[in-house]
Amino acid sequence: MSAGHPTLHTKIGDYDGFEVWKDTGTGFAFLNVSDTPNFTDPSALPASGVEVIWKYKIIYRYKNVQIGNWSVTISVAVKGSV
């Protein structure tokens, strides 16, 4: 965690980076592309005291195209704080 924001980590290897997709309860939607192995979700945190589950999945990119298989979905509990 980074100041309450989830941080995802993966190996990049020979790929250019990876796409991050996020589901906050309404289905997966594209969030961002990372060209480094660590990606911190910049999304606004929930209101103070509110707990939510954010789900993520990634897919690698090579020459600006998705490549390989989707990762498993991970779930992260996030709680808003003051």
Secondary structure, DSSP 8 states (H G I E B T S, - for coil): -BTTB-EEE---TTSSEEEEEEESSS-EEEEEEESSSEEE--S---SBT-EEEEEEEEEEEETTEEES-----EEEEEEB--
